[in-house]
Amino acid sequence: MTIFQASDLNQRGRAVLDAARAGEARVRDKDGLSLLVLPERRVRALSAVVQAAINLAVVELALALPPERRAPHEYGEWTWLRSLDEEDLAEFVGEMREALIVAGREEAPERLEETLHSWRATARALEDPIARGILLGEHRAEDFVEVSRPE
């Protein structure tokens, strides 16, 4: 890997940018400070992965508490998780771990965003007592009838 000097920013600016575009460019300042120049998309993706990992760790700490001792704020930024039961919470944690691995390795947060969006929609539906009863209630075959085409 080429390490650029601060003076290279003026003299070889295109080379620095090309190295950054290819992945990263290291620039060493006069005082020895090393700086990395990275594509913005990569930095934003890695930042999203870090933030999701922190949020997941907070949730996992909350899940170590007995359910009756958990308060919504124990879920950190994901307070909407409060409407999920223990089984759903465990499933959420598993899916988020998988999404974090993929997002981190591919430096692409889309999988994280999709997983969070889906679970947020589920939690929102379960917050409504009527919807919750319909979604989680027992259903019998006679509850369903065939509908004829409107005339």
MODELLER restraints for C-alpha pairs under 7 A, 6 or more apart:
rsr = mdl.restraints
at = mdl.atoms
rsr.add(forms.Gaussian(group=physical.xy_distance, feature=features.Distance(at['CA:3:A'], at['CA:26:A']), mean=5.16, stdev=0.5))
rsr.add(forms.Gaussian(group=physical.xy_distance, feature=features.Distance(at['CA:3:A'], at['CA:27:A']), mean=5.81, stdev=0.5))
rsr.add(forms.Gaussian(group=physical.xy_distance, feature=features.Distance(at['CA:3:A'], at['CA:28:A']), mean=6.73, stdev=0.5))
rsr.add(forms.Gaussian(group=physical.xy_distance, feature=features.Distance(at['CA:4:A'], at['CA:26:A']), mean=6.04, stdev=0.5))
rsr.add(forms.Gaussian(group=physical.xy_distance, feature=features.Distance(at['CA:4:A'], at['CA:27:A']), mean=4.60, stdev=0.5))
rsr.add(forms.Gaussian(group=physical.xy_distance, feature=features.Distance(at['CA:4:A'], at['CA:28:A']), mean=6.10, stdev=0.5))
rsr.add(forms.Gaussian(group=physical.xy_distance, feature=features.Distance(at['CA:5:A'], at['CA:27:A']), mean=5.48, stdev=0.5))
rsr.add(forms.Gaussian(group=physical.xy_distance, feature=features.Distance(at['CA:5:A'], at['CA:28:A']), mean=5.07, stdev=0.5))
rsr.add(forms.Gaussian(group=physical.xy_distance, feature=features.Distance(at['CA:5:A'], at['CA:29:A']), mean=6.19, stdev=0.5))
rsr.add(forms.Gaussian(group=physical.xy_distance, feature=features.Distance(at['CA:6:A'], at['CA:27:A']), mean=6.21, stdev=0.5))
rsr.add(forms.Gaussian(group=physical.xy_distance, feature=features.Distance(at['CA:6:A'], at['CA:28:A']), mean=6.13, stdev=0.5))
rsr.add(forms.Gaussian(group=physical.xy_distance, feature=features.Distance(at['CA:6:A'], at['CA:29:A']), mean=5.16, stdev=0.5))
rsr.add(forms.Gaussian(group=physical.xy_distance, feature=features.Distance(at['CA:6:A'], at['CA:30:A']), mean=6.90, stdev=0.5))
rsr.add(forms.Gaussian(group=physical.xy_distance, feature=features.Distance(at['CA:9:A'], at['CA:16:A']), mean=6.84, stdev=0.5))
rsr.add(forms.Gaussian(group=physical.xy_distance, feature=features.Distance(at['CA:16:A'], at['CA:25:A']), mean=6.03, stdev=0.5))
rsr.add(forms.Gaussian(group=physical.xy_distance, feature=features.Distance(at['CA:19:A'], at['CA:25:A']), mean=5.09, stdev=0.5))
rsr.add(forms.Gaussian(group=physical.xy_distance, feature=features.Distance(at['CA:20:A'], at['CA:37:A']), mean=5.58, stdev=0.5))
rsr.add(forms.Gaussian(group=physical.xy_distance, feature=features.Distance(at['CA:20:A'], at['CA:38:A']), mean=5.26, stdev=0.5))
rsr.add(forms.Gaussian(group=physical.xy_distance, feature=features.Distance(at['CA:20:A'], at['CA:39:A']), mean=6.39, stdev=0.5))
rsr.add(forms.Gaussian(group=physical.xy_distance, feature=features.Distance(at['CA:21:A'], at['CA:39:A']), mean=6.10, stdev=0.5))
rsr.add(forms.Gaussian(group=physical.xy_distance, feature=features.Distance(at['CA:23:A'], at['CA:38:A']), mean=6.38, stdev=0.5))
rsr.add(forms.Gaussian(group=physical.xy_distance, feature=features.Distance(at['CA:24:A'], at['CA:36:A']), mean=6.40, stdev=0.5))
rsr.add(forms.Gaussian(group=physical.xy_distance, feature=features.Distance(at['CA:24:A'], at['CA:37:A']), mean=5.56, stdev=0.5))
rsr.add(forms.Gaussian(group=physical.xy_distance, feature=features.Distance(at['CA:24:A'], at['CA:38:A']), mean=4.85, stdev=0.5))
rsr.add(forms.Gaussian(group=physical.xy_distance, feature=features.Distance(at['CA:25:A'], at['CA:36:A']), mean=5.57, stdev=0.5))
rsr.add(forms.Gaussian(group=physical.xy_distance, feature=features.Distance(at['CA:25:A'], at['CA:37:A']), mean=5.02, stdev=0.5))
rsr.add(forms.Gaussian(group=physical.xy_distance, feature=features.Distance(at['CA:25:A'], at['CA:38:A']), mean=6.77, stdev=0.5))
rsr.add(forms.Gaussian(group=physical.xy_distance, feature=features.Distance(at['CA:26:A'], at['CA:34:A']), mean=6.61, stdev=0.5))
rsr.add(forms.Gaussian(group=physical.xy_distance, feature=features.Distance(at['CA:26:A'], at['CA:35:A']), mean=5.62, stdev=0.5))
rsr.add(forms.Gaussian(group=physical.xy_distance, feature=features.Distance(at['CA:26:A'], at['CA:36:A']), mean=4.64, stdev=0.5))
rsr.add(forms.Gaussian(group=physical.xy_distance, feature=features.Distance(at['CA:26:A'], at['CA:37:A']), mean=6.40, stdev=0.5))
rsr.add(forms.Gaussian(group=physical.xy_distance, feature=features.Distance(at['CA:27:A'], at['CA:34:A']), mean=5.76, stdev=0.5))
rsr.add(forms.Gaussian(group=physical.xy_distance, feature=features.Distance(at['CA:27:A'], at['CA:35:A']), mean=5.10, stdev=0.5))
rsr.add(forms.Gaussian(group=physical.xy_distance, feature=features.Distance(at['CA:27:A'], at['CA:36:A']), mean=6.30, stdev=0.5))
rsr.add(forms.Gaussian(group=physical.xy_distance, feature=features.Distance(at['CA:28:A'], at['CA:34:A']), mean=4.49, stdev=0.5))
rsr.add(forms.Gaussian(group=physical.xy_distance, feature=features.Distance(at['CA:28:A'], at['CA:35:A']), mean=6.23, stdev=0.5))
rsr.add(forms.Gaussian(group=physical.xy_distance, feature=features.Distance(at['CA:42:A'], at['CA:107:A']), mean=6.32, stdev=0.5))
rsr.add(forms.Gaussian(group=physical.xy_distance, feature=features.Distance(at['CA:45:A'], at['CA:107:A']), mean=5.50, stdev=0.5))
rsr.add(forms.Gaussian(group=physical.xy_distance, feature=features.Distance(at['CA:45:A'], at['CA:108:A']), mean=5.41, stdev=0.5))
rsr.add(forms.Gaussian(group=physical.xy_distance, feature=features.Distance(at['CA:45:A'], at['CA:109:A']), mean=5.41, stdev=0.5))
rsr.add(forms.Gaussian(group=physical.xy_distance, feature=features.Distance(at['CA:46:A'], at['CA:104:A']), mean=6.80, stdev=0.5))
rsr.add(forms.Gaussian(group=physical.xy_distance, feature=features.Distance(at['CA:46:A'], at['CA:107:A']), mean=6.09, stdev=0.5))
rsr.add(forms.Gaussian(group=physical.xy_distance, feature=features.Distance(at['CA:48:A'], at['CA:109:A']), mean=6.33, stdev=0.5))
rsr.add(forms.Gaussian(group=physical.xy_distance, feature=features.Distance(at['CA:49:A'], at['CA:100:A']), mean=6.35, stdev=0.5))
rsr.add(forms.Gaussian(group=physical.xy_distance, feature=features.Distance(at['CA:49:A'], at['CA:103:A']), mean=6.57, stdev=0.5))
rsr.add(forms.Gaussian(group=physical.xy_distance, feature=features.Distance(at['CA:49:A'], at['CA:104:A']), mean=6.05, stdev=0.5))
rsr.add(forms.Gaussian(group=physical.xy_distance, feature=features.Distance(at['CA:49:A'], at['CA:109:A']), mean=6.59, stdev=0.5))
rsr.add(forms.Gaussian(group=physical.xy_distance, feature=features.Distance(at['CA:55:A'], at['CA:76:A']), mean=6.41, stdev=0.5))
rsr.add(forms.Gaussian(group=physical.xy_distance, feature=features.Distance(at['CA:55:A'], at['CA:77:A']), mean=6.65, stdev=0.5))
rsr.add(forms.Gaussian(group=physical.xy_distance, feature=features.Distance(at['CA:58:A'], at['CA:75:A']), mean=6.18, stdev=0.5))
rsr.add(forms.Gaussian(group=physical.xy_distance, feature=features.Distance(at['CA:58:A'], at['CA:76:A']), mean=6.20, stdev=0.5))
rsr.add(forms.Gaussian(group=physical.xy_distance, feature=features.Distance(at['CA:59:A'], at['CA:75:A']), mean=4.86, stdev=0.5))
rsr.add(forms.Gaussian(group=physical.xy_distance, feature=features.Distance(at['CA:59:A'], at['CA:76:A']), mean=6.95, stdev=0.5))
rsr.add(forms.Gaussian(group=physical.xy_distance, feature=features.Distance(at['CA:62:A'], at['CA:70:A']), mean=6.57, stdev=0.5))
rsr.add(forms.Gaussian(group=physical.xy_distance, feature=features.Distance(at['CA:62:A'], at['CA:74:A']), mean=5.51, stdev=0.5))
rsr.add(forms.Gaussian(group=physical.xy_distance, feature=features.Distance(at['CA:62:A'], at['CA:75:A']), mean=6.25, stdev=0.5))
rsr.add(forms.Gaussian(group=physical.xy_distance, feature=features.Distance(at['CA:72:A'], at['CA:79:A']), mean=5.23, stdev=0.5))
rsr.add(forms.Gaussian(group=physical.xy_distance, feature=features.Distance(at['CA:72:A'], at['CA:82:A']), mean=5.71, stdev=0.5))
rsr.add(forms.Gaussian(group=physical.xy_distance, feature=features.Distance(at['CA:73:A'], at['CA:79:A']), mean=5.97, stdev=0.5))
rsr.add(forms.Gaussian(group=physical.xy_distance, feature=features.Distance(at['CA:75:A'], at['CA:81:A']), mean=6.99, stdev=0.5))
rsr.add(forms.Gaussian(group=physical.xy_distance, feature=features.Distance(at['CA:80:A'], at['CA:120:A']), mean=6.84, stdev=0.5))
rsr.add(forms.Gaussian(group=physical.xy_distance, feature=features.Distance(at['CA:80:A'], at['CA:123:A']), mean=6.35, stdev=0.5))
rsr.add(forms.Gaussian(group=physical.xy_distance, feature=features.Distance(at['CA:81:A'], at['CA:123:A']), mean=6.38, stdev=0.5))
rsr.add(forms.Gaussian(group=physical.xy_distance, feature=features.Distance(at['CA:83:A'], at['CA:123:A']), mean=5.68, stdev=0.5))
rsr.add(forms.Gaussian(group=physical.xy_distance, feature=features.Distance(at['CA:83:A'], at['CA:126:A']), mean=6.12, stdev=0.5))
rsr.add(forms.Gaussian(group=physical.xy_distance, feature=features.Distance(at['CA:83:A'], at['CA:127:A']), mean=5.66, stdev=0.5))
rsr.add(forms.Gaussian(group=physical.xy_distance, feature=features.Distance(at['CA:84:A'], at['CA:123:A']), mean=6.17, stdev=0.5))
rsr.add(forms.Gaussian(group=physical.xy_distance, feature=features.Distance(at['CA:96:A'], at['CA:115:A']), mean=6.90, stdev=0.5))
rsr.add(forms.Gaussian(group=physical.xy_distance, feature=features.Distance(at['CA:99:A'], at['CA:111:A']), mean=5.62, stdev=0.5))
rsr.add(forms.Gaussian(group=physical.xy_distance, feature=features.Distance(at['CA:99:A'], at['CA:112:A']), mean=5.33, stdev=0.5))
rsr.add(forms.Gaussian(group=physical.xy_distance, feature=features.Distance(at['CA:100:A'], at['CA:112:A']), mean=6.49, stdev=0.5))
rsr.add(forms.Gaussian(group=physical.xy_distance, feature=features.Distance(at['CA:103:A'], at['CA:109:A']), mean=5.05, stdev=0.5))
rsr.add(forms.Gaussian(group=physical.xy_distance, feature=features.Distance(at['CA:103:A'], at['CA:111:A']), mean=6.28, stdev=0.5))
rsr.add(forms.Gaussian(group=physical.xy_distance, feature=features.Distance(at['CA:103:A'], at['CA:112:A']), mean=6.65, stdev=0.5))
rsr.add(forms.Gaussian(group=physical.xy_distance, feature=features.Distance(at['CA:125:A'], at['CA:131:A']), mean=6.17, stdev=0.5))
rsr.add(forms.Gaussian(group=physical.xy_distance, feature=features.Distance(at['CA:125:A'], at['CA:132:A']), mean=6.77, stdev=0.5))
rsr.add(forms.Gaussian(group=physical.xy_distance, feature=features.Distance(at['CA:126:A'], at['CA:132:A']), mean=4.71, stdev=0.5))
